[in-house]
Each structure stands twice: as structure tokens, then as C-alpha cells.
Amino acid sequence: MDYSQKISERQWNLPDKGELESRREATYTDDIIQKDHIQRKLLEHLDGIETVFDGGAGSGRFSILLAKRGCRVTHFDISQPMIDKARETAEREGVLDRMTFVKGALEDLSAYPDKAFDLVMSFDAPISYTWPNQEKVIGELVRIARKRIMLSVSSRLGSLPYLANPVQKNQFILDEKADDPFVRWCVDHREQMIDGFRFSRQAAERLYADGLMGGDAEIAEYEKGGTPWCITYTFLPDELEGILKKYGVKNIALSGPGAYGRTLPREILVKIMNDPEQKADFLDFCYRYDSSPYVCGMGKDNLFAAGEI
């Protein structure tokens, strides 16, 4: 088994993952923007869709949404805590009978025949955590899709600014007094992170060249019994489009959720999000702006792609 899969299994199966992931839209502005963008894309392209495969479905943000729209959804994830949280939510929402929950890794989709699902989707970058098998995984997701595929992966151009901004997540915290452990860490370590920061051109050039975040350090931490963040492969827009075309996907459209929002300071984002009228108008405009192919690579975290089979 590749280290990426082993690390992912340990990271995403931490006991609190299901609960923490389910709260992200109440905690971070960038998650609100990204998930709103994906939801709009999904709901615009549900014509003729009856069966859905959600690969890396997490706590059910989109699998449950489509089940509520009448689709039969296979919720597939590597994390048992997330599956448990999704099942709990699905039961509460009355859609448990339209969902099948499967624990598994994207690296092995051999249980599913060709064109098994009308729509195949995979959001919030689980494909990027399958390095060095990310291209093969995309091919397998395309293989089991009959009509449409939608996915989001880690964006290389979107990730590069992180190397010059150690406190980038602070910009998107809705409430700095929230009890979320990562919010507390970001707030408590902000000055320390700034004081200790030094820009490394070498690190930026390396990420730009090979697209890889993580590697030897994460493997070493895993071997010591730790739970490092997943080794992550970041994609360039033309690279992702080329892979999809290679596997026969047509009418590909790319977008960069969060490209507009990342230009604004935290104080303004909080003000907008706390006013329902401003929030609605802002998310409408973000969707329009972030859907432009000219900014698709600069999404906050993800590069989104949709296409027809």
C-alpha cells in the first residue's frame, strides 16, 4: 500500500473527524464560499441524473443534498467517523433509504462496473491525497461515470500563496472565539507564525515544479505513530483538463471557488457573512467571478472541473 493511502486512512479516521468536518461551513468563510459554489454547479446539472457516486463523500454535505433531490447515492469514504456522521444526518433528514454507505479508498474502485452511475463526483480534494496514483484514480472515476463527472482537486496556483502566508487561514475564521480546536490554534499561534516566517523561494519553486506538498517528513511522522496531514498532489488547470480529455471527458468547464473571496480581509468577510442580504449577493457574485476560466487556478483551495461522458 502506498504511504499516501496509509497516511490518509490514519488522518481521516481520527475519532473527531466526522464532527469537525460537518461544522466547517459554520466556522470558516472559505468553506461557505467553496461549498456554495459546488452546490450551485450540482443543482444546475442534475437533469437526467438518477444514480450518483460520491467519492470521498466525507460527512455527507453533497451526498445528502442529492439524496434529498431524489437521487440514489453511493456515499464512499475512507473514514468511518465521517460515514457515521453522514449516516446520522441522512437518517435525520429522512433520506437513509436512498443512500448506500461504503468504506473504501479511491485507489480501488474495482467493485464498480463501467458506467455504473449517471453522475460521479469527488469534492474537496480526496483525489489529491491519492498521490502517486492521482491520474489513475481520475481515470477510474471517469470509467464508472455514465453521463457526467464533477470533481475538485487541490490547486497548485491556489496553494502557492500559502508558502508566503503562514496565517492564511486566519483570514477566513468567522468567530475568533469559537471552540473549534483549529480556530484556537490559528488564533493562539498567529504572532508566533508571523515572527518565525521566512519566505523560501526554493520551496515555492519546488511546489511550482512538481506540485507535491509533503513527502519524506510525513512518512517519517507516520512511521513514528503520528497522524501527519496527507501527502497532497496539486494540479495545474491545463493538467487537470488534459487528464480528463485523455479519458474521453467532453465539454470540460473549470472554475476556482474562492478566487474572489481570498482578495478580501477578514473584517470585511465577517461583516458580509453576518448580513443575510449582503451574504446572498456576495455568494451570487463569487459564483459568477469564480466560474471565469481566467481565475480558475486561483481558487482558495480547490480547482473544480465538470464534464460530460
Secondary structure, DSSP 8 states (H G I E B T S, - for coil): --HHHHHHHHHHTSTTHHHHHHTGGGTBHHHHHHHHHHHHHHHHT-TT--EEEEET-TTSTTHHHHHHTT-EEEEEES-HHHHHHHHHHHHHHT-GGGEEEEE--TT--TTS-TT-EEEEEE-SSGGGGGTTSHHHHHHHHHHTEEEEEEEEEEBHHHHGGGGG-TTGGGGGBS-TT---HHHHHHHHTHHHHHHT----HHHHHHHHHH-EE--HHHHHHHHTT------EE-B-HHHHHHHHHHTT-EEEEEE-TTTTGGGS-HHHHHHHHTSHHHHHHHHHHHHHHHTSTTSGGG-SSEEEEEEE-
